């Protein structure tokens, strides 16, 4: 009967381990993390960025420069969340964290990305070519994540080198 069953999907499947001298994912050492956020998909990325910042602060010698890059896509400026946090973290860790914002409907004078996240955006603002120890994490609307998975595969990323919240994070009442 309609309404008699509830399917719930929640964040929680991504497990990054921030250890004294390394970051690991599924037992593999991670050297560079690329974050791809669409709209409200920025929220779980903030947790990762904060944990990474703490890791850099506590283990500065073990973290390579340029190790965390965020591409954040939204419709318009009013849809952007957490920008003050991103600016503060970029200022605190300029060698370790950078971000690039892409708007579908930018205001006049906008100097960052316009339209949709494209192959060139990942090459220029994330990392390329993919290497062992790279991990891309994406969160956003299913169509955004679908496009990002397709783009990553086209750039030569192995399936083991990305985590997609809509594809990999399955927590439900039936599990």
N, C-alpha and C positions, 0 to 999 in steps of 0.2 A: 504494500500500500504506500502511496507517496507520503514522504515525511516520516516513515517508520524506521529508516536507517540513516545513519550519519557516517559519512566518510570524512576522516580528518587527516590532513597532511600537515606536518609540522617540521620546523627546522630542527636539526639535531644530528643528521647523518655525517656531517663533516667533522673529522677529528684530527686537528693539527696538534702535534705535540711540541711545545716550546721547551726544550731542554737547555741545560747550561751552555753547551757549545754547538747545538744544532736544532733544526726544526725538522720534524719527520711527519710523514703522511703515509699510512698503511705500511709502516716499517722502512720506508725509503727516505733518505735524506733529501730535504728540499733546500735549494739555494736561492731560487727566485720564485716569487708569487705574483701572478697577474690577477687582478680582480676586475670582473666585468659586471657592472651593476646597471640594471634598467629600472628606473623609477624607484619604487619603494624597496627594491632589491638592495638598496644601499644599506639598509638596517643591519643585516648580518655582517656586512663588510666592515662596518664600524667596529664590531667586536674583534674581527681579525686584525684590523689596523691598530687598535689599541694594544692588543696582545703583542703584536710585532714591535710596536714602539717600546713597550716594557722590556721585551727581549733585547732590543738594541741598547737600551739604557743599562741593563744589567750585564750584557755580554758584548760590549762594543767591538772587541777584537775578533769575535767569531762571526760577525755578520758582514757580508760583502755589500759594498755600495750599490745602489740601484736595485736592491732585492725585493722591493714592494712597489708595484705600480697599479694604479686604479684608473679604469675608464668608466665614467659615470654618464649614462645617457638618460635624458628626460625630455618631456615635451617642451616645457618652457621654464623660464627662470623661477616662476612661482612654485614649480613642482620640486625644486631642488631642496633637499633636506641635509642637515648636518654640515653645511658648508663652513661654518666657523670652526668646527672640530677639524675638518680636513685642512683648512688653512693653518690652524695652530700646529697640527702634527707635521705638516710640510715645513713649517718654520722651525720646529724643534729638531727634525731629522731630515734636513735638506739633501744629504747624501744618500739616504736610505729610502725615502718615500716621495713619490710624485703622483700627481693625478691630472687627468685631462677630462674636461666636461664637453659633452656633445648635446646640443639642443635641436630638436626638430623644428621648433618655432622660436628662433632667437630674437632678442631685441635688436634694434639698430645699434651698430657699433660693437656687436659681439665679436670677440677675437679668438674664441676657441672653436670647437667643431660644430658643424651644421649638418643636420639631416640624421642619417642612421649610422650606427657603428659599422665601418667598412674594414676590409682587409688591411688597407693602408694604415688605418688608425691603430690596429693591433701591432703592425710592424714597427711603427714609429713611436707609439706611446706605451707599449707593454714590453715585450722583448721578442727578438727574432734574430736568428733562427732558433727554434726550440732546441734545448739541450737537456741532457740527463740532469735531473734535479730541478726541473721547472714544473710548476703547477699553476694552472689557470682555474679560478673559482668563479662561477657565474651564478647570479641570482637576479631574476626579473620575471616579466610576463613569459609564459611558455613560448610564444612566438620569438621573443628576444633570445631566450636560451637556445631554441632550435637554430636560429640564425648564427649564434655564436659557436655552437658545436660544429656546424657545417663549415664555418670560416676557419676555426681551429684545425679541423681535419684537413682542409684545403691548404693550410700553411705547414702541414707536416707534423702537427702535434699527434702523438700517440694517444689512444683513448685513455690510457692510464695516467695521462698528464692533465686531465681536467676533472673537475667536480661540478656537476650541474644540479642545483637544488631541485629543479622540477623533475629530473630524471633519476638522480641517485638518492634522494632523501625521501624515503618512503616509510613513514611512521603512521600506522592506522590503528583503529580500534580492533581490527581483526588479527594483528600481529602478536 
